[in-house]
Amino acid sequence: MQHIFINIFALLLASAILLMGNGLQGTLLIVRANSEAFSLTSIGLITSAYFVGFVLGCRYIPKIVEQVGHIRTYTALASIASAAALSHVLFVTPVFWIAIRVISGFCFAGLSMVIESWLNDKATNKIRGRVLSTFRIVDLGAVTVGQLLLTIADPMGFTLFALVSILLSLALVPIALTKTSTPKPIAHESMSLKNIYKVSPLGAVGSFTTGIANTAFWAMGPVFVQNMGYKSSLVAAFMSTAIIGGAVTQWPMGLMSDKIDRRIVVLFATVMAMIAGIALYLVAGISATWMLAGVCLFGGFAIPLFGLVMAHANDYAKPENYVSLNSGLLFLYGVGAMTGPVLVAPFMSVLGTQGLFAYTATMHSMFLVFAIWRYLVNRDRKRYEDDYIPMQMASTLHPATPETFELEHPRHIKRREKLFKMAGLKDPWLDKERKKKESQ
């Protein structure tokens, strides 16, 4: 397990720097737009434009990966994203910012896709949940730090935009210098939504549900707290608590999903996210302490859901389909992210501000029904059996000479037999040695 994380350290470091910059940029643009007296409609369109670009990226980036590979795709997209971040200060107008956010969304869809497909390539089904959970912890931690960077300079100035650009540029360094073997450029097999659903119905519907529920929370969570009459300090605490809750549960949820049927963990997380939504609807405005406790529970189970359903979907995909599958899952998430803030409005209009969590509870309850149905009709479904062999064990599988292998400890011989059996291969050297002993 340890050698896997050594191999993906460069990926995790690059992701942390990248997401730190993107986390700062998202909040900075809203604050600056509001200070520039942009209309609420314009601010909403700027937010939606990012997900429009995100969806477009999910559609077209796999072809770029097929043609030039993972590293070159990552380098190009990070460079464009860095330039786009800096260009916001050139023309401070809603129309220009909307166009730039489409470009940013396109780039970050591709960057996320490249990193996550790369991580999946390095992980086996036995540890995939822990690997993706580690990535999510890095993701959430970096975004949280990015939010805090907003306080180091005036949003009306140039400094913070320059800082975003610097961070996005620095995210290139770990990838450019990594010694980790990259996935081979693959022949991209386009996967329609129908095929994605066929590979993993739970993964497809879960990705869409996560986008439609979580994005509504990120968009309307601050409004929920403000309309309850609390100050901006509690707004920051409320949103940060949700992120912390998600970060704390990522690893144990991932570990649990590696040990037992991943679908059981998805069901558990969905139930808890639904309960947390109902609790927040009931305690809204009563007590700040109860609200923070409720949102910690909500973040702890709603945020890890996407990583869980993505890991579940990849369990049933062949390695050559990782990029196309993950692009499809991100596409579904993006579609949900575009529609979530629109669908939540009727709930909040009818039920008040706390209708936000009536909405999230409704979305999670609908997904829960679907997840239970899928589990019951496919109770005995097996994961795709991969033959991934960790790099650390390569020398055990293929020693320099038979004589070298004879000097190894007996436990290495047993491990060799086990690994060849897992890979579905025959070990000619061991067969030869057995026959030699039998003849003697």
Protein Blocks (a to p, Z undefined) as FASTA:
>chain_A
ZZmmmmmmmmmmmmmmmmmmmmmmmmmmmmmmmmnopafklmmmmmmmmmmmmmmmmmmm
mmmmmmnojklmmmmmmmmmmmmmmmmmmpgcfklmmmmmmmmmmmmmmmmmmmmmmmmm
mpcfklmmmmmmmmmmmmmmmmmmmmmmmmmpcfklmmlmmmmmmmmmmmmmmmmmpcbd
cddddddddddfklmmmmmmmlmmmmmmmmmmmmmmmmmmmmmmmmnopafklmmmmmmm
mmmmmmmmmmmmmmmmmmmcfklmmmmmmmmmmmmmmmmmmmgokamklmmmmmmmmmmm
mmmmmmmmmmmmmmmpcfklmmmmmmmmmmmmmmmmmmmmmmmmmmmmmnojmlmmmmmm
mmmmmmmmmmmmmmmmmmmbccdddfbdcfklmmmmmgfblklmmmpcfklmmmmmmmmm
mnopacfklmmmmmmmmmZZ
